[in-house]
Amino acid sequence: MTKPCVVFDLDGTLADTSGDLLAAANHCFRALGLGDVLEHGRDSGTALRGGKAMLTAGFERVGWSDMSEVDRQYPVLLKAYEADIDRETVLYPGALDAVRELKSRGYAVAICTNKPEALARLLFTRLGVLDDFDALIGADTLPTRKPDVAPFWASVDQAGGDRTRCALIGDTITDHTTARNAGVPSILVTFGPAAGDNAAMNPDAVLAHFDDLPDLMDKVLAR
């Protein structure tokens, strides 16, 4: 029997991964003699958009002319990130309690992220929470990634979720667009470096703290 299903984005939704991502990008810039180009706070939102976004932003900031360097440095960034993936990363307050409460209420819980699957699994294994989730779909699990709906539906199906009773929790326009493309409720967090004014996107609900998520999910899926 399928269950109602909550699908979470990872970076900026379940966990603040920005510090370790910025460190990996700065590793690349230092190797090129540029020093630490990106900064905590100022560039944390860019970090949660992914490795190539960080590299592009850094090279533009220093006036680097050959932007093909982004593709050359991307594998270097991934290797550096893998080596220090959980030095600064933390789950947002209440996230794990909310996941466990949802499961106690009969929900399936899944992750659908645009982080490479192996890195997502490594991170959540290091944090000791991988087994709390019923499924994990990454950027390279399928040929497409969010906002394409295929990874979202794969996460629902892998978790044993009901396609007619599911929602996506995220922090960016990519997550909101994915939910809209799939025709499912979009819940956007109002915390995290990349959140911005998420209410302006008119999601089905906004989430200010994970303590509120189990009751919010009951309400959203009852509509």
KESE-665891 format. One record per residue (C-alpha): residue in one letter; chain; y, z, x. Coordinates in Angstrom, 1 decimal, m for minus. Example, Ala and Ser with C-alpha at 12.3 -4.5 7.8 and 13.67 -1.06 7.14 Angstrom:
BEGIN
@rest = A, kette = A, c2 = m4.5, c3 = 7.8, c1 = 12.3
@rest = S, kette = A, c2 = m1.1, c3 = 7.1, c1 = 13.7
end
This chain:
BEGIN
@rest = M, kette = A, c2 = 0.0, c3 = 0.0, c1 = 0.0
@rest = T, kette = A, c2 = 3.4, c3 = m0.9, c1 = 1.3
@rest = K, kette = A, c2 = 6.3, c3 = 1.6, c1 = 1.6
@rest = P, kette = A, c2 = 10.0, c3 = 1.4, c1 = 1.3
@rest = C, kette = A, c2 = 11.3, c3 = 0.6, c1 = 4.8
@rest = V, kette = A, c2 = 14.3, c3 = 1.5, c1 = 6.9
@rest = V, kette = A, c2 = 15.0, c3 = m0.8, c1 = 9.8
@rest = F, kette = A, c2 = 17.2, c3 = 0.4, c1 = 12.6
@rest = D, kette = A, c2 = 19.2, c3 = m1.4, c1 = 15.2
@rest = L, kette = A, c2 = 18.9, c3 = 0.4, c1 = 18.6
@rest = D, kette = A, c2 = 21.9, c3 = 0.1, c1 = 20.8
@rest = G, kette = A, c2 = 24.9, c3 = 1.8, c1 = 19.3
@rest = T, kette = A, c2 = 22.9, c3 = 2.8, c1 = 16.2
@rest = L, kette = A, c2 = 20.0, c3 = 5.0, c1 = 17.2
@rest = A, kette = A, c2 = 21.2, c3 = 5.7, c1 = 20.7
@rest = D, kette = A, c2 = 24.3, c3 = 5.4, c1 = 22.9
@rest = T, kette = A, c2 = 23.0, c3 = 3.2, c1 = 25.7
@rest = S, kette = A, c2 = 26.4, c3 = 2.1, c1 = 26.9
@rest = G, kette = A, c2 = 26.5, c3 = 4.2, c1 = 30.1
@rest = D, kette = A, c2 = 23.3, c3 = 2.8, c1 = 31.6
@rest = L, kette = A, c2 = 24.2, c3 = m0.7, c1 = 30.5
@rest = L, kette = A, c2 = 27.6, c3 = m0.5, c1 = 32.2
@rest = A, kette = A, c2 = 26.0, c3 = 0.9, c1 = 35.4
@rest = A, kette = A, c2 = 23.6, c3 = m2.1, c1 = 35.5
@rest = A, kette = A, c2 = 26.4, c3 = m4.6, c1 = 35.2
@rest = N, kette = A, c2 = 28.5, c3 = m2.8, c1 = 37.9
@rest = H, kette = A, c2 = 25.4, c3 = m3.0, c1 = 40.1
@rest = C, kette = A, c2 = 25.8, c3 = m6.8, c1 = 40.0
@rest = F, kette = A, c2 = 29.5, c3 = m6.7, c1 = 40.6
@rest = R, kette = A, c2 = 29.2, c3 = m4.4, c1 = 43.6
@rest = A, kette = A, c2 = 26.6, c3 = m6.7, c1 = 45.1
@rest = L, kette = A, c2 = 29.1, c3 = m9.5, c1 = 44.9
@rest = G, kette = A, c2 = 31.8, c3 = m7.4, c1 = 46.6
@rest = L, kette = A, c2 = 33.8, c3 = m6.8, c1 = 43.4
@rest = G, kette = A, c2 = 33.3, c3 = m3.1, c1 = 43.1
@rest = D, kette = A, c2 = 32.9, c3 = m1.3, c1 = 39.7
@rest = V, kette = A, c2 = 34.6, c3 = m3.8, c1 = 37.4
@rest = L, kette = A, c2 = 33.7, c3 = m2.2, c1 = 34.0
@rest = E, kette = A, c2 = 34.7, c3 = 1.2, c1 = 32.8
@rest = H, kette = A, c2 = 33.3, c3 = 3.8, c1 = 30.4
@rest = G, kette = A, c2 = 35.3, c3 = 4.0, c1 = 27.3
@rest = R, kette = A, c2 = 37.2, c3 = 0.8, c1 = 27.8
@rest = D, kette = A, c2 = 34.1, c3 = m1.4, c1 = 28.0
@rest = S, kette = A, c2 = 31.5, c3 = 0.7, c1 = 26.1
@rest = G, kette = A, c2 = 31.8, c3 = m1.6, c1 = 23.0
@rest = T, kette = A, c2 = 31.2, c3 = m4.6, c1 = 25.2
@rest = A, kette = A, c2 = 28.1, c3 = m3.0, c1 = 26.8
@rest = L, kette = A, c2 = 26.5, c3 = m2.7, c1 = 23.4
@rest = R, kette = A, c2 = 26.9, c3 = m6.5, c1 = 22.9
@rest = G, kette = A, c2 = 24.4, c3 = m7.1, c1 = 25.7
@rest = G, kette = A, c2 = 24.1, c3 = m8.0, c1 = 29.4
@rest = K, kette = A, c2 = 25.7, c3 = m11.4, c1 = 29.3
@rest = A, kette = A, c2 = 28.6, c3 = m10.1, c1 = 27.3
@rest = M, kette = A, c2 = 29.2, c3 = m7.5, c1 = 30.0
@rest = L, kette = A, c2 = 28.9, c3 = m10.0, c1 = 32.8
@rest = T, kette = A, c2 = 31.2, c3 = m12.5, c1 = 31.1
@rest = A, kette = A, c2 = 33.8, c3 = m9.8, c1 = 30.5
@rest = G, kette = A, c2 = 33.7, c3 = m8.5, c1 = 34.1
@rest = F, kette = A, c2 = 34.0, c3 = m12.0, c1 = 35.7
@rest = E, kette = A, c2 = 36.9, c3 = m12.9, c1 = 33.4
@rest = R, kette = A, c2 = 38.7, c3 = m9.7, c1 = 34.3
@rest = V, kette = A, c2 = 38.5, c3 = m10.4, c1 = 38.0
@rest = G, kette = A, c2 = 39.3, c3 = m14.1, c1 = 37.6
@rest = W, kette = A, c2 = 35.9, c3 = m15.4, c1 = 38.7
@rest = S, kette = A, c2 = 35.9, c3 = m19.1, c1 = 38.3
@rest = D, kette = A, c2 = 32.2, c3 = m20.0, c1 = 38.3
@rest = M, kette = A, c2 = 30.9, c3 = m18.6, c1 = 35.0
@rest = S, kette = A, c2 = 27.4, c3 = m20.0, c1 = 35.7
@rest = E, kette = A, c2 = 27.2, c3 = m16.8, c1 = 37.8
@rest = V, kette = A, c2 = 26.5, c3 = m15.0, c1 = 34.5
@rest = D, kette = A, c2 = 23.1, c3 = m16.7, c1 = 34.2
@rest = R, kette = A, c2 = 22.3, c3 = m16.0, c1 = 37.8
@rest = Q, kette = A, c2 = 23.2, c3 = m12.4, c1 = 37.6
@rest = Y, kette = A, c2 = 21.5, c3 = m11.7, c1 = 34.2
@rest = P, kette = A, c2 = 18.0, c3 = m11.2, c1 = 35.7
@rest = V, kette = A, c2 = 19.5, c3 = m8.9, c1 = 38.4
@rest = L, kette = A, c2 = 21.2, c3 = m6.8, c1 = 35.7
@rest = L, kette = A, c2 = 18.0, c3 = m6.5, c1 = 33.7
@rest = K, kette = A, c2 = 16.1, c3 = m5.3, c1 = 36.8
@rest = A, kette = A, c2 = 18.8, c3 = m2.7, c1 = 37.6
@rest = Y, kette = A, c2 = 18.9, c3 = m1.6, c1 = 34.0
@rest = E, kette = A, c2 = 15.1, c3 = m1.2, c1 = 33.9
@rest = A, kette = A, c2 = 15.2, c3 = 1.0, c1 = 37.0
@rest = D, kette = A, c2 = 17.7, c3 = 3.5, c1 = 35.5
@rest = I, kette = A, c2 = 17.3, c3 = 2.9, c1 = 31.8
@rest = D, kette = A, c2 = 17.5, c3 = 6.5, c1 = 30.7
@rest = R, kette = A, c2 = 19.9, c3 = 8.2, c1 = 33.1
@rest = E, kette = A, c2 = 22.7, c3 = 8.6, c1 = 30.6
@rest = T, kette = A, c2 = 21.3, c3 = 7.3, c1 = 27.3
@rest = V, kette = A, c2 = 21.0, c3 = 9.8, c1 = 24.4
@rest = L, kette = A, c2 = 20.0, c3 = 9.5, c1 = 20.8
@rest = Y, kette = A, c2 = 22.9, c3 = 10.1, c1 = 18.4
@rest = P, kette = A, c2 = 23.0, c3 = 13.6, c1 = 16.9
@rest = G, kette = A, c2 = 20.5, c3 = 13.9, c1 = 14.0
@rest = A, kette = A, c2 = 18.9, c3 = 10.5, c1 = 14.6
@rest = L, kette = A, c2 = 15.4, c3 = 11.8, c1 = 15.3
@rest = D, kette = A, c2 = 15.5, c3 = 14.4, c1 = 12.5
@rest = A, kette = A, c2 = 16.6, c3 = 11.7, c1 = 10.1
@rest = V, kette = A, c2 = 13.7, c3 = 9.4, c1 = 11.1
@rest = R, kette = A, c2 = 11.2, c3 = 12.1, c1 = 10.7
@rest = E, kette = A, c2 = 12.6, c3 = 13.2, c1 = 7.3
@rest = L, kette = A, c2 = 12.5, c3 = 9.6, c1 = 6.1
@rest = K, kette = A, c2 = 8.8, c3 = 9.4, c1 = 7.1
@rest = S, kette = A, c2 = 8.1, c3 = 12.7, c1 = 5.3
@rest = R, kette = A, c2 = 9.6, c3 = 11.1, c1 = 2.1
@rest = G, kette = A, c2 = 7.2, c3 = 8.1, c1 = 2.4
@rest = Y, kette = A, c2 = 9.4, c3 = 5.6, c1 = 4.2
@rest = A, kette = A, c2 = 8.2, c3 = 3.3, c1 = 6.9
@rest = V, kette = A, c2 = 10.7, c3 = 3.2, c1 = 9.8
@rest = A, kette = A, c2 = 11.1, c3 = 0.3, c1 = 12.2
@rest = I, kette = A, c2 = 13.4, c3 = m1.0, c1 = 15.0
@rest = C, kette = A, c2 = 14.8, c3 = m4.5, c1 = 15.1
@rest = T, kette = A, c2 = 16.9, c3 = m4.9, c1 = 18.3
@rest = N, kette = A, c2 = 18.5, c3 = m7.7, c1 = 20.4
@rest = K, kette = A, c2 = 17.4, c3 = m5.8, c1 = 23.5
@rest = P, kette = A, c2 = 14.3, c3 = m7.3, c1 = 25.2
@rest = E, kette = A, c2 = 11.2, c3 = m5.8, c1 = 23.6
@rest = A, kette = A, c2 = 9.8, c3 = m4.4, c1 = 26.9
@rest = L, kette = A, c2 = 13.0, c3 = m2.7, c1 = 27.7
@rest = A, kette = A, c2 = 13.3, c3 = m1.2, c1 = 24.2
@rest = R, kette = A, c2 = 9.8, c3 = 0.1, c1 = 24.4
@rest = L, kette = A, c2 = 10.3, c3 = 1.5, c1 = 27.9
@rest = L, kette = A, c2 = 13.5, c3 = 3.3, c1 = 26.9
@rest = F, kette = A, c2 = 12.0, c3 = 4.9, c1 = 23.8
@rest = T, kette = A, c2 = 8.9, c3 = 5.9, c1 = 25.7
@rest = R, kette = A, c2 = 11.1, c3 = 7.6, c1 = 28.3
@rest = L, kette = A, c2 = 13.0, c3 = 9.3, c1 = 25.6
@rest = G, kette = A, c2 = 9.7, c3 = 10.4, c1 = 24.0
@rest = V, kette = A, c2 = 10.3, c3 = 8.9, c1 = 20.6
@rest = L, kette = A, c2 = 8.5, c3 = 5.6, c1 = 20.5
@rest = D, kette = A, c2 = 5.6, c3 = 7.0, c1 = 18.4
@rest = D, kette = A, c2 = 8.1, c3 = 8.1, c1 = 15.7
@rest = F, kette = A, c2 = 8.6, c3 = 4.5, c1 = 14.7
@rest = D, kette = A, c2 = 6.1, c3 = 2.2, c1 = 12.9
@rest = A, kette = A, c2 = 7.2, c3 = m1.0, c1 = 14.5
@rest = L, kette = A, c2 = 9.5, c3 = m2.4, c1 = 17.1
@rest = I, kette = A, c2 = 10.7, c3 = m6.0, c1 = 17.3
@rest = G, kette = A, c2 = 12.9, c3 = m7.0, c1 = 20.3
@rest = A, kette = A, c2 = 15.1, c3 = m10.0, c1 = 21.2
@rest = D, kette = A, c2 = 12.2, c3 = m11.9, c1 = 22.7
@rest = T, kette = A, c2 = 9.4, c3 = m10.9, c1 = 20.4
@rest = L, kette = A, c2 = 9.9, c3 = m14.0, c1 = 18.4
@rest = P, kette = A, c2 = 11.7, c3 = m17.3, c1 = 19.2
@rest = T, kette = A, c2 = 14.8, c3 = m16.1, c1 = 17.3
@rest = R, kette = A, c2 = 16.9, c3 = m12.9, c1 = 17.3
@rest = K, kette = A, c2 = 19.3, c3 = m11.3, c1 = 14.9
@rest = P, kette = A, c2 = 21.2, c3 = m12.5, c1 = 12.9
@rest = D, kette = A, c2 = 18.2, c3 = m14.7, c1 = 12.2
@rest = V, kette = A, c2 = 16.1, c3 = m13.0, c1 = 9.5
@rest = A, kette = A, c2 = 12.7, c3 = m13.6, c1 = 11.1
@rest = P, kette = A, c2 = 12.8, c3 = m10.6, c1 = 13.5
@rest = F, kette = A, c2 = 14.0, c3 = m8.4, c1 = 10.6
@rest = W, kette = A, c2 = 11.2, c3 = m9.4, c1 = 8.3
@rest = A, kette = A, c2 = 8.7, c3 = m9.1, c1 = 11.2
@rest = S, kette = A, c2 = 9.8, c3 = m5.5, c1 = 11.7
@rest = V, kette = A, c2 = 9.3, c3 = m4.7, c1 = 8.0
@rest = D, kette = A, c2 = 5.9, c3 = m6.4, c1 = 7.9
@rest = Q, kette = A, c2 = 4.7, c3 = m4.8, c1 = 11.1
@rest = A, kette = A, c2 = 5.7, c3 = m1.3, c1 = 9.8
@rest = G, kette = A, c2 = 3.9, c3 = m1.8, c1 = 6.5
@rest = G, kette = A, c2 = 7.1, c3 = m2.0, c1 = 4.6
@rest = D, kette = A, c2 = 7.9, c3 = m3.4, c1 = 1.2
@rest = R, kette = A, c2 = 10.1, c3 = m6.5, c1 = 1.5
@rest = T, kette = A, c2 = 11.7, c3 = m5.7, c1 = m1.9
@rest = R, kette = A, c2 = 12.6, c3 = m2.1, c1 = m0.9
@rest = C, kette = A, c2 = 14.2, c3 = m2.2, c1 = 2.6
@rest = A, kette = A, c2 = 17.5, c3 = m1.9, c1 = 4.3
@rest = L, kette = A, c2 = 19.0, c3 = m2.4, c1 = 7.7
@rest = I, kette = A, c2 = 21.0, c3 = 0.3, c1 = 9.6
@rest = G, kette = A, c2 = 23.3, c3 = m1.1, c1 = 12.3
@rest = D, kette = A, c2 = 26.7, c3 = m1.0, c1 = 14.0
@rest = T, kette = A, c2 = 28.0, c3 = m4.5, c1 = 14.3
@rest = I, kette = A, c2 = 28.7, c3 = m7.7, c1 = 12.5
@rest = T, kette = A, c2 = 25.4, c3 = m9.0, c1 = 13.8
@rest = D, kette = A, c2 = 23.5, c3 = m6.4, c1 = 11.9
@rest = H, kette = A, c2 = 25.6, c3 = m6.8, c1 = 8.8
@rest = T, kette = A, c2 = 25.1, c3 = m10.6, c1 = 8.8
@rest = T, kette = A, c2 = 21.3, c3 = m10.1, c1 = 9.3
@rest = A, kette = A, c2 = 21.1, c3 = m7.9, c1 = 6.3
@rest = R, kette = A, c2 = 23.2, c3 = m10.3, c1 = 4.2
@rest = N, kette = A, c2 = 21.0, c3 = m13.3, c1 = 5.4
@rest = A, kette = A, c2 = 17.9, c3 = m11.4, c1 = 4.3
@rest = G, kette = A, c2 = 19.4, c3 = m10.3, c1 = 1.0
@rest = V, kette = A, c2 = 18.9, c3 = m6.6, c1 = 1.7
@rest = P, kette = A, c2 = 21.3, c3 = m3.6, c1 = 1.8
@rest = S, kette = A, c2 = 23.5, c3 = m3.3, c1 = 4.9
@rest = I, kette = A, c2 = 24.3, c3 = 0.2, c1 = 6.1
@rest = L, kette = A, c2 = 26.7, c3 = 0.4, c1 = 9.0
@rest = V, kette = A, c2 = 27.4, c3 = 3.5, c1 = 11.1
@rest = T, kette = A, c2 = 31.0, c3 = 4.6, c1 = 11.7
@rest = F, kette = A, c2 = 30.3, c3 = 6.2, c1 = 15.1
@rest = G, kette = A, c2 = 29.5, c3 = 4.6, c1 = 18.4
@rest = P, kette = A, c2 = 31.6, c3 = 2.5, c1 = 20.8
@rest = A, kette = A, c2 = 31.1, c3 = m0.8, c1 = 19.0
@rest = A, kette = A, c2 = 31.4, c3 = 0.5, c1 = 15.4
@rest = G, kette = A, c2 = 35.1, c3 = m0.2, c1 = 14.8
@rest = D, kette = A, c2 = 36.2, c3 = m0.4, c1 = 11.2
@rest = N, kette = A, c2 = 32.8, c3 = m1.2, c1 = 9.8
@rest = A, kette = A, c2 = 33.8, c3 = m0.3, c1 = 6.3
@rest = A, kette = A, c2 = 36.1, c3 = m3.4, c1 = 6.3
@rest = M, kette = A, c2 = 32.9, c3 = m5.6, c1 = 6.4
@rest = N, kette = A, c2 = 32.0, c3 = m4.2, c1 = 2.9
@rest = P, kette = A, c2 = 28.5, c3 = m3.1, c1 = 3.7
@rest = D, kette = A, c2 = 26.5, c3 = m1.5, c1 = 0.9
@rest = A, kette = A, c2 = 27.1, c3 = 1.9, c1 = 2.5
@rest = V, kette = A, c2 = 28.6, c3 = 3.5, c1 = 5.7
@rest = L, kette = A, c2 = 27.0, c3 = 6.3, c1 = 7.6
@rest = A, kette = A, c2 = 29.1, c3 = 8.9, c1 = 9.4
@rest = H, kette = A, c2 = 26.2, c3 = 11.2, c1 = 10.5
@rest = F, kette = A, c2 = 22.5, c3 = 10.9, c1 = 10.5
@rest = D, kette = A, c2 = 22.2, c3 = 14.1, c1 = 8.5
@rest = D, kette = A, c2 = 23.2, c3 = 12.1, c1 = 5.5
@rest = L, kette = A, c2 = 20.8, c3 = 9.2, c1 = 5.9
@rest = P, kette = A, c2 = 17.7, c3 = 10.3, c1 = 4.0
@rest = D, kette = A, c2 = 19.6, c3 = 11.0, c1 = 0.8
@rest = L, kette = A, c2 = 21.7, c3 = 7.9, c1 = 1.3
@rest = M, kette = A, c2 = 18.6, c3 = 5.7, c1 = 1.6
@rest = D, kette = A, c2 = 17.2, c3 = 7.2, c1 = m1.7
@rest = K, kette = A, c2 = 20.5, c3 = 6.2, c1 = m3.4
@rest = V, kette = A, c2 = 20.8, c3 = 2.8, c1 = m1.9
@rest = L, kette = A, c2 = 17.3, c3 = 1.7, c1 = m2.7
@rest = A, kette = A, c2 = 17.5, c3 = 3.2, c1 = m6.2
@rest = R, kette = A, c2 = 20.4, c3 = 0.8, c1 = m7.1
end
